[in-house]
Amino acid sequence: MKRITLLLLLFCGTVSTLFAQDVKIVTVVESIIPNGLGRSRMIVSNEIKDYKEYTTIRTETKGKDQKNKSKRGEIRTKEYEETKLLNFYNIGGIRFQNIAANDALVTSKITEMLKNGYELKFVNSGVEASAGKGDSTGIYVTRYIFIKK
């Protein structure tokens, strides 16, 4: 009976560990602004926020909404890592050395995350580049989503 109880406790502990996950997002924002005027950064939040605290629940019935009264300043976090990256462009145009330098820094961060037991699950990226004549600004955003079981 003691063995069965011990095995059951071990099994329950293992199962609960399988479902407990720690998610970490690394966001890389790289400037696509000519002449090196933009700002490029790698950002990782160190603060845990509960989205429910900032969510409004809408219903079909008028007047029954549970309106969220939080202020924008309450949503902002002051606890995060900010790693400087280089812009894609400088005065001479696209700078391939800057891209290689950024790749080295992002690779370093990914390697650190993997060493700390995280698994890279998803990579999402998007570009907002020139929107037509007279608009030469933009950003390239990549989100690396890690999960640690």
Secondary structure, 3 states (H helix, E strand, C coil): CHHHHHHHHHHHHHHHHHHCCEEEEEEEEEECCHHHCCCEEEEEECCCCCHHHHCCECCCCCCCCECCCCCHHHHCCCCEEEEEECCCEECCEECHHHHHHHHHHHHHHHHHHHHCCCEEEEEEEEEECCCECCECCCEEEEEEEEEEC
